[in-house]
Every structure is written in structure tokens, then in C-alpha cells.
Amino acid sequence: MKVLTQLQQNSRVVEDFTLTTLEGLPGPFARLVYIASLRDLSTGRYEHAGLAVLYPDEAIQQTLEMCHEQIFERILESPLEQQQKDLIDCFKSMAGGYCEAVEHWRRMEAYRVLLPEAAPGYLKELFCSNMRALLEILRSGVSKARSDA
């Protein structure tokens, strides 16, 4: 009975989080950036003040970890062309702007904080490889646009 109750509770957390938070974000990379930003890098625990008021910590941790992994895997399942488009949309929505985001992420490998902790190593390597390639493509596009201007 306890397992069923926990599953029902986790289901409510997923529904609440996806409908009220993730739906408003512009695409999978923006969602991945957001959910990774909820994770404390020193402990690996997720913090979400709104959910914490409504649900027990264990349900929040399980749900956000699961959502993080699912978003990450969906990105990897999409073709590189789609990943590029989604990454561009994400960068355009960032406060610093597209060009700064491309250069910073490329130089600092900032995308590494997006990796779900429990993801298999080979998926983490694939994601990082894809990101390096995509950022080089985007960087060359930025450089070309600047030289054409």
C-alpha cells in the first residue's frame, strides 16, 4: 500500500512540476538548464521552494531526478539538427544573449552541469560530444555573422 501511495504522490508532483513550471520554458534545453539549476552541486539534491511547500522531500527528489533524466534522454534521442535548433532557442532566451552564451558554454564547458547524476557514462560522453560539436557549429555561425556585418 505504501508503494502505491508513493507512486500516486510522485505522479502528482510530476504533473504539478511539468504543467506549472516546465511547460512555460522554450524547449528541451531550456528545461534541462532549469532542472539542473535546481540541483545543489555539492549535495546532488534538488531544491524547489514551491514543491517543498506541497510535497514531501523524498517525492520531490525522486520526481525531479526522474524528470531530469527523461529530458536529458529525450534530447539525446533527437537528431543533431533538432538539438541545434533547440540549443539556439535556449541561448536566445538567456539574459546574456546568444553570442555570449555560445562562447561561454564552449570555453567553460558549462553544459557539464546539465548531466543527470545517475545517467550512464556512455550517455554523458555522447551528450558532451554532441555539445562540443554543436557549440563549434554555432560559434562558426557567430563568427561568420560578425565578419559579414
Buried (B, 14 or more C-beta within 10 A) or exposed (E): EEEEEBEEBBEBBBEBBEEEBBEEBEBBBBBBBBBBEBBEEEEEBBBBEEBEEEBEEEBBBBBBBBBBBBBBBEBBEBEEEEBBBBBBBBBEBBEEEBBEBBBBBBEEEBBEEBBBEEBEEEBBEEBBEBBBEBBEBBBEBBEEEEEEE
